[in-house]
Amino acid sequence: MQTDSVKRTIDAVWRIESPRLIAGLARMVRDVGLAEELAQDALVTALEKWPETGVPDNPGAWLMTTAKNRALDQLRRHKMVERKHDEMGAPVSERPDVEAAIDDDVGDDLLRLMFTACHPVLSTEARLALTLRLLGGLTVPEIARAFLAPEPTIAQRIVRAKKTLADAKVAFELPRGEDRAERLQSVLEVLYLIFNEGYSATAGDDWMRPALCEDAMRLGRVLAGLTPQEPEVHGLVALMEIQASRTHARVNAKGEPILLLEQNRARWDWVLIRRGLAALDRAQALDGHGPYVLQASIAACHARARRAEDTDWHQIASLYGELVEIVPSPVVELNRAVAVSMADGPAAGLAIVDSLRNEPALASYHLLYGVRGDLLIKLGRAAEAKIELERAASLTKNARERTLLLERAASCS
């Protein structure tokens, strides 16, 4: 096999296998940073050996065996076992058998890794970067490109995150009770943020970054498999699958945005829609009624409408009303205003939008002015709409969205 072909194979294997590899090693050494270093050592060994020997029949198992052997070497060389025991103060009879633990089934290791990478002791930015690094298998340059941040910033963020976890002595374990519910919410929040950044990029030249959506969905599916009784997990998976189904219809050949009501629904991915609706059914069968289940229900209303004019806007407005009761937020209320305008007319929607104009959280939120501009156009108040759309364009950091808003503002003239 050619060297370039082997390297491409290694890259693909690493993206798939690295989360499980790091998770298994972290269970052994109880240190996420060290676990990643050991996994990277195994990757380097593969890069050295596989071009000569060929890719093994089971490359994931080869990487795991290599990394485990290196872990054993380090544990023995540095006498980490004894140091850990001294820290724990455990008598010899109660000390864990590290070598035996190496051969344990992976079990919930991936879930432990998710809860660790998304621990609330870390900032949101740190959780995002660490999750993409450890669970998404992304490199520092890939994460930096995704969030339009300098590579040194992302690298430092990841290093600090691992140090913070070590300094806080965050246990590599599954939390229980209320702590588990809080930590699960943190995991879901991180996946939701990763997906949203891919679905509607906050800055840069691209309207979307589909690779981020795919990473978030993949991690969501893993989480759903590990926590089958959690309705909000299925709700988030449903939301992501249904939203992602519109990817190919959301831009034209030039990469310019196409808004929801103008999209060619024949270009929606109906396989993803069916998967999303099935995930929503699972969530609702578990009596799910949380924010992700409600958002998935809203997305499902759009997905079930084969034509834009068939959309059940009254149902969507009602669901947003339920959502704002659970998650009081001016952004959710703004979304409700859009649904109300479609169900009951632009004047009804504008009344809600105007009630939000003094919300501090929306002062620099470009969509407030974009929505208001749209509603003013529908009411025939073009001069006012032009001002609102130009203000929205001045506030967005996404080049594609800015162009779209300015074109709509110009049309008001």
C-alpha positions, 0 to 999 in steps of 0.5 A: 500500500502506498505511503499516502494511502496508508496515512489517509487510512490512519487519519480515518482510523484515528478519527473513529477510534481515538475517543474509545482509545482515550476513554479506555486509557483514561480509565486506567491512568485516571488522567485525561491529559496523560491518556491523550498523550499515550494515544498519540504515542500509539498513533505515532507508532502506527505512522512509523510502522504501518507504511512498512508492515501494512495496515492491520486487519483490526487497526483499532485493536492494534492501537489499543494494544500499543497504547496499553503497553505504553501505559503499563511501561509508564505506570511501572517506570514512574511508579505511578501506582504506588503514588496513587495509592499513597494519595488515596491512603488505601491499604495494600489489600484494597489497592486496585489491580491496574494490570487487570483493569487494562483488560476490562471491557470498555463499558461506559468509558466513552460516557465517562469521557463525555462527562469529563470533557464537558465538566462544569468546572470548565468554561464553555469554550474549554468544553467545546475545544476539549470535546472536539479534541478528545471525542471528535478526534479533531486536530488543533488546526481543525478546531481553530478553523471551525471556530475562527480562532488562532491555533495557539489560542485553541492549543492553550485552551485545551492544555488549560482545560486538562490542567483544570481537570487535573487540579480540580481532581475531577474523577473519571467516573459516571456521576450519579443523582442530581450531579449526573443530571447537571453534568448531562445537561452540560454534555447536551449543551456542548453538543448543541453548541457544536451543531449550531456553529456548524449549522449557522456559522456565527462568523466567517465567509461560510454560511454553514460548516457541515463537518461540525454538524456531522461531528455533533450528530455522531457524538449525539448518537453515541450518547443516545446509545449509552443513555437509552433512557434519557429523553432529552438525549433522544430529543437533541439527536432528533433535533440535529438529524432533522435540522441537518436534513436541510443542509443541501437546500440551505445554499445555492450553487454559489454558497449563498443562503436560501431561507427556510420558506424558499428552500426546495424541499425535494432536496431535503434528506428524507433519510435523516428526517425519518431517523430524526422523527424516530428519535423524537418518537423514542423521546416522547415514549419516555415522556420527554417534554424538555427543551430539546424534545420541544425544539425537535417537535418544532423541527418535526412540524417543518419536516412533515410539511412537504410544501412551505404553505402546509406548515402548521404554524399554530402548532409551532407557535404553541410549542414555542409558548411551551418552550418559553415557559421551560426556558424563559429567554428573549431569543425563544420569545423572538422565535415565537414572534416569527411563528405567531406572525406566520399563524396570525399575521405580521402585526401580531408578530411585530407586537411581540418583537417590539416588546423585546426591543429593550431587552439588554440581551438582544441589544446587539443581536442581529436577528432581532432587527432582521426579524423586525425588518421582515415584518415591517416589509410585510406590513408595507413599511419599507423605509423603516424595514430598510433601517432595521435590515441595515442595522442587522447587517452591521451586527452580524459577523457572518459575511454570507448573512451580511450580504443577504441582509444588505440585499434585502435592505436594498430591495426596500428602496 
